[in-house]
Amino acid sequence: MKFKTTPYHSDLLNDQERLAGFYNAICEYSSNKGLAYDLGCGSGILSYFLSSFFDEIISLEIDVKTAQCAKENLANFSNIQVVNSDVLEYDFEKKADLIVCEMMDTALIDEEQIPVLNHARKFLKKTGEIIPKGIINTVELVNLERDYVHWDEEGVHYELFSDAKVYSKLDFLEDINPNFEEIISVKANRDGMVNGLKITTFTKLNDDIICGPTPMLNPPLLVPLDNRSVKSNDLIIVKLKYIMGKGIESIKAEYL
């Protein structure tokens, strides 16, 4: 099926690993298949996947142009309703068996997924499920070339100075406080100069599928610190703070 998209959503559709992960998670969903909400449906590709399994899909998209693309892409599916609306303002009339909310970003900092899920979860049946099921966040010590928060993308260079350490896990079936603050200790694995953190998020689609990072799903985030000389096995303690949904400007990191 050919999808009409915005340039951004065209890149999303070209991320085959991301699409395959969500498709497999939807295929493996085994509970009641009455109603599904697709929150932030974009071009409608995940609603298209859901259409073979659910009696009714309500797909919400806040952007006008993107919602129009989804409406055109899914016009021939009688069990899908595309609504141009902010999830936080939508009048949910029915409780769903499944919520799909794919607005993923590293540590959920730069997307409003947590406010959206904290609101929409009230309209999920007690036996309902959410795809993705949650996330796992890891942190590593790094030496960065840039002294500002930036994404790990083509052309970005840095050196790793530790193994990855899990610093938080979120279960989307639970209410989540968007204000994150944690003291984290990370052991250096070689000598050198450290001046940053690398935050990587892995998406737990269900109990069996963990996805990412991929080009369009949770690209790692690089956060600067002051320069500090380290020796192998030094324990570096940092305080990391951010507000999920409020953007990378909310990130604060410092040594303790």
N, C-alpha and C positions, 0 to 999 in steps of 0.2 A: 504494500500500500504506500502511495506517495503522499508525503505530508507537506502542507504549506506551513512555513515557519518564518519567524524573525531570524536575522543573522545569528543572534545568540543561541536560539533554540535549534538552529541548524547544527551548531557545534555540539550541542547536547545529544542530538540524534546520531551524530557521528562517533560518539563515545560508546563503542560496542560493548566494552566490559561493563560499564554502568548499566546499559540497557539489558544485557544478558542477566546481570545479577537481580535486577528488579523483576524481570520476566520470570526467572526461575522461582523467586520468592512468591510471586503471585500464583504460579502454577502449583506450588506446594501447599498453598493455603487450603486447609481441609475442614474448616468449620462451616457454620451456616453461611450460605451464599445468597442472601437476600439483597441487602443494600450496602454499597460501598461509597464512601466519600473520597474523592481525589482532590486534595487540597494543594492549590498552586499547580494546576494541571498543565501549565505551559501549552505546548502544541497539541497535547492530548494523547501522547503515545502510551502513557500508562493506563489511561482510561480505555484506550483501544485494547490493551492487554486484558484489562478487567472485564471487557464486554463479553467474552466467551464464558465467563464463570459466574457472573452476577445478574440477578433479575433487574436490578436498577443501580445506576451509577450517577451520582451528582458530582459534577466536576466544577470546582471553583477556581477562577483566575482573576486577579486584581487588575492586570494590565489590559487596557481596551483592545489594542491591536493583537496581542497574543490570544486573548479570549476569542476574538473574531476568527483567527486562524483555527483555533480548536473547534469552534462551531462549524466551520466549513469542512474540516477534516473528519468530523464525527457526525455529520448531518444525516448519514444513512443508517445510523444506529438508533433504533427506537428505544433502547433501554438506557441511553446516555442523555443527560441534561447538562449542558454547559451554561454556567452562570458567571457573568462578569461582576464579581463582588469581592470585597475584602472579607476574608474568613471571619475577622473579628466583628464584622457588621452584618453578617449573613444570618437570617432567621432560620435556624435549624428546626425543622418540624418533626423529624423522625430520628430515632436512634439507629446507628449503623452497626453492621456486623464487622466491618473492616474500615479503617481509615488508612489511606495511603498519603504520605506527606513527604515528598521527595526534595523539598527545598533545603538541600544539605550544604553545609559549609564547615570548614575546619573549626572544631570545637563549638560549632553553632554560634560563632561570634558575629558573623556578618550577614546572617539571615534571621528572619523572625520566626523560626521554627518553634522555639520554646514558647513564646507568647501564643502562637497559633495552636499548638498542641495542648497547652494548659487550658485554653478556652474550648477547643473542639472535643477534647476528651470527655467532657460532660455529656456529649451526644453520642457516646459509644456504649453499646450494650455491655452489661456486666461480663458477658462471655466474649465480647468483641476483642479484636486484635488490631495492632498497628504495624504497618510496614513503612519504614524500617522499625525494628524492635527496639533499637537503641544504638549507642555509639561507645567506642573505646578510644580514649585519648592517651597519647604517649608524648614524652618529652625527651630531648637529647641536648647535650651541650655542644655548641658549635663555635667556630670562628667565622664571622661574617665579613664580607667586603663592604656592606652598606650599613649605615647607622640609623635606619628607620625600619618600621615594621613593613614587611613585604612578603609576597608569595614565592614559593619555590617553583619557578617556571623556567622555560628555556632562556639561557643566558645568565642565570643566577649561579654564582659560585660560592661555596663555603666548604669548611672542613669539619668533620665530625670528631668529637672528643669524648664520647661516651656511648654506651649501649642505650637502646630505647627503654624508657621506664614508663609503665602505666601509671598515670596520675589521677585519672577519673574514669568512671563508667556511668553511663546514664541509661535508665530503663524508661522508655517513652510511655509505658502504662502508669508510671508514677508521676505525681505532680513535681515539677522541677523548679527550683529557685534559680532565676536567670543570673543572679549576682554570684559569680564564682570567685572564691578567694582560698588559696591553699599554700601552705609552706611545703616545698618539695625539695628533697635531697637527692642529688644525682652524683654518682661516682665517676670521676674522670678515668679514662682508660689509656691515656698517654700524656706525655709532657707537651706543654705548649701554651699558647695564649687563647683564652676563651673570652668571647664578647657577645654571646647570644644563646638563644634557645630555639630549637626546631620543634614545633608542635605538629603532630601527625594524628589524624582521626581516621579510624576504621569504622565502617558502617555495618552494624549487625542487622542484616535484613530479616533473618529469623534465627532459630537455634542452630541451624546448620550452615548458613551462608553469611560470610563476612566479606565485604567488598571494599575496595579502595586502598589507598587513594588512586583515582584515575584522573585523566586530563580535565574532566568536568565534574568531578566529585571529590571534594575535600582535598584540594592541592595543599601540601604542607605549608605552614605559616612560620616565618622567621622573625624572631623578636629580639631586638638588640639589648645588650647589657653593657655595663662598663667593662673595659679591658681588665682581665685578671689572669695572671700567670698561674698555671696549675701543673702539678706533678701527677703521674699515674697513681691511681688509687686515692687521690684527694677527694674528699666529700664536699661538694659544692651545694650550699643551701640557698634557695631563692624563694621569694614570695611572688606568686603569680596571681594577678587579679584581672578580671574582665567581666563585661556584662553581655550575656548571650542575647543577640538581637539588636545590640546598640553599635555594632561596627568595630573595626580594628582600632578606632580612636579610643576605645574604652580600655585597651590593654595596658597594664602596668606591670613591669617586672623589675625586681631589684634583688641584690644579694643581701643575705642576713649574716 
